[in-house]
Amino acid sequence: MTRPLQATNLNMQAFAEAGVPLNGISPLKNLERLAQEIAGLQPDLIVNWQAAPELRPGSTGQMDIWLHLTANTTLPLICQRCMGSVQTALHADQWYRFVSSEDVAMAEDDAAEEDLLVLSPQFDLIDVLEDELLMALPLVPMHDECPELPIFSSGILEVSKNQADKPNPFAALAQLKKK
């Protein structure tokens, strides 16, 4: 009897050897950092994702573990122009290659097009998924055209009678310059 794979406690070596993709639907409430970015409480929001493992021949002759992670969701963010809710589609599509240590990751990082992760006995796929979606957030979410134009208000400055009677300090400087 085999145990089903869990996305939060994943043995990447076994997952890659099995070669069977994981498909999932995660409620946004389980992705706490991402949930903080949305406008208002919406408990029914979900993230659709897929994680597909591969074993590929590596430069050392051994098989390298690769992971292709994709995710899609639409979140209500706050438009920075009108401060209303704007539905924003997020998409993540990233390849990862697992390496044996942090030193190897640092040495190979500059030359690698894929992201490098250190192979650990238990991998949390959901944390990596959340990181990718956070990086996919727009810097400044806004509508292409806001449904309602923002209303700007300004306070009316009242000049007190005492302030109106004071001489302008620059007028006094102009008098000094004429002398």
C-alpha distance (Angstrom), angle and dihedral (degrees) to the residues before:
residue distance angle dihedral
M1 . . .
T2 3.82 . .
R3 3.76 124.3 .
P4 3.82 116.7 -124.5
L5 3.79 115.0 -109.0
Q6 3.78 116.0 -103.0
A7 3.79 120.3 -151.2
T8 3.80 94.1 -143.4
N9 3.79 97.1 49.7
L10 3.78 104.9 32.0
N11 3.79 127.1 165.4
M12 3.81 98.7 -146.6
Q13 3.81 94.9 -164.4
A14 3.82 92.4 55.6
F15 3.80 91.3 40.4
A16 3.81 92.3 53.1
E17 3.80 92.9 44.8
A18 3.80 90.1 52.2
G19 3.81 89.8 49.4
V20 3.79 93.2 -159.5
P21 3.82 115.6 135.7
L22 3.77 120.9 -125.4
N23 3.79 116.7 -133.8
G24 3.74 119.6 -167.0
I25 3.75 148.0 171.1
S26 3.78 113.2 -150.4
P27 3.78 122.5 -169.3
L28 3.79 111.1 -124.0
K29 3.79 89.8 -126.1
N30 3.84 87.5 69.3
L31 3.81 89.8 57.9
E32 3.79 96.4 64.5
R33 3.81 99.2 176.0
L34 3.81 92.0 50.0
A35 3.82 91.9 44.1
Q36 3.82 89.1 59.2
E37 3.81 89.6 64.2
I38 3.80 97.5 61.5
A39 3.78 129.5 93.6
G40 3.80 109.0 -108.2
L41 3.77 131.6 -24.1
Q42 3.79 115.0 -52.3
P43 3.81 110.2 164.0
D44 3.82 95.3 -179.7
L45 3.83 96.7 64.7
I46 3.80 115.6 117.8
V47 3.79 140.7 -172.5
N48 3.81 119.2 -139.2
W49 3.78 113.5 -151.2
Q50 3.77 144.2 167.3
A51 3.80 130.2 -161.0
A52 3.80 116.7 -165.0
P53 3.83 118.7 -173.0
E54 3.79 126.0 -153.9
L55 3.76 137.5 -177.5
R56 3.82 112.4 -143.1
P57 3.79 131.0 177.3
G58 3.79 108.6 -97.5
S59 3.78 132.5 -150.2
T60 3.82 91.0 -99.0
G61 3.81 93.5 55.9
Q62 3.80 92.7 -105.9
M63 3.78 124.2 107.6
D64 3.82 115.4 -94.4
I65 3.79 121.5 -146.0
W66 3.79 113.8 -124.7
L67 3.79 129.4 -176.2
H68 3.79 128.2 -162.9
L69 3.79 111.4 -159.6
T70 3.80 123.3 -170.5
A71 3.79 127.7 175.1
N72 3.79 137.8 173.3
T73 3.76 133.9 -170.6
T74 3.80 141.0 143.8
L75 3.78 117.6 -133.7
P76 3.79 133.2 -173.1
L77 3.79 105.0 -122.3
I78 3.80 128.3 177.6
C79 3.82 113.6 -95.7
Q80 3.79 107.5 -129.5
R81 3.80 91.7 -148.9
C82 3.82 103.4 50.8
M83 3.84 99.5 11.3
G84 3.81 90.0 -128.1
S85 3.77 127.3 124.6
V86 3.82 116.5 -79.7
Q87 3.83 120.9 -169.1
T88 3.81 105.8 -129.2
A89 3.79 123.7 -169.6
L90 3.79 114.4 -141.9
H91 3.77 123.6 -163.3
A92 3.79 129.2 -178.7
D93 3.80 123.4 -170.4
Q94 3.78 113.4 168.0
W95 3.81 139.6 155.9
Y96 3.81 121.6 -146.4
R97 3.77 130.5 -169.7
F98 3.77 119.0 -159.8
V99 3.79 119.2 -136.3
S100 3.80 132.0 -171.4
S101 3.82 100.1 -113.2
E102 3.77 146.8 5.4
D103 3.81 89.5 -106.6
V104 3.81 91.4 57.7
A105 3.81 90.2 47.2
M106 3.81 91.7 52.0
A107 3.81 92.6 46.5
E108 3.81 94.6 49.4
D109 3.80 100.3 34.6
D110 3.82 98.7 92.2
A111 3.81 94.0 51.3
A112 3.82 96.5 41.9
E113 3.79 121.7 92.7
E114 3.79 91.2 -165.2
D115 3.79 125.1 65.1
L116 3.78 115.0 -98.1
L117 3.79 122.2 -137.8
V118 3.77 128.6 -176.7
L119 3.80 113.3 -114.8
S120 3.77 110.0 -117.2
P121 3.82 130.5 177.7
Q122 3.81 91.5 -110.6
F123 3.79 120.5 29.9
D124 3.82 123.7 -165.2
L125 3.79 105.2 -143.9
I126 3.81 92.7 178.9
D127 3.82 91.9 60.7
V128 3.80 90.8 52.8
L129 3.81 90.2 45.9
E130 3.81 90.6 52.9
D131 3.82 91.5 48.0
E132 3.81 91.0 53.2
L133 3.80 92.9 49.6
L134 3.81 91.7 47.9
M135 3.79 89.0 53.4
A136 3.82 89.6 48.8
L137 3.82 92.1 58.6
P138 3.80 113.2 111.4
L139 3.80 115.0 -110.0
V140 3.80 91.0 -130.8
P141 3.80 113.4 19.8
M142 3.79 112.9 -154.8
H143 3.78 143.2 147.6
D144 3.80 119.0 -99.5
E145 3.80 83.9 -127.8
C146 3.77 118.2 6.1
P147 3.82 113.8 -124.9
E148 3.79 90.4 -136.8
L149 3.75 125.4 26.4
P150 3.77 113.2 -121.8
I151 3.77 116.5 -106.0
F152 3.74 112.8 -131.9
S153 3.76 119.9 -161.4
S154 3.72 131.1 -169.6
G155 3.74 129.5 -167.4
I156 3.79 118.6 -114.7
L157 3.73 109.9 -115.8
E158 3.71 112.8 -141.1
V159 3.76 116.0 -155.0
S160 3.73 109.9 -144.8
K161 3.78 118.0 -134.0
N162 3.81 90.3 -113.5
Q163 3.83 92.1 55.6
A164 3.81 92.2 47.6
D165 3.80 91.3 54.4
K166 3.83 94.8 52.1
P167 3.78 115.1 102.1
N168 3.77 118.0 -111.7
P169 3.84 107.6 -104.9
F170 3.82 90.6 -143.6
A171 3.80 90.7 55.6
A172 3.79 88.2 56.7
L173 3.82 89.8 51.0
A174 3.81 90.1 50.4
Q175 3.82 89.2 55.0
L176 3.81 90.6 52.3
K177 3.79 91.1 50.4
K178 3.82 91.3 54.8
K179 3.82 91.9 56.7
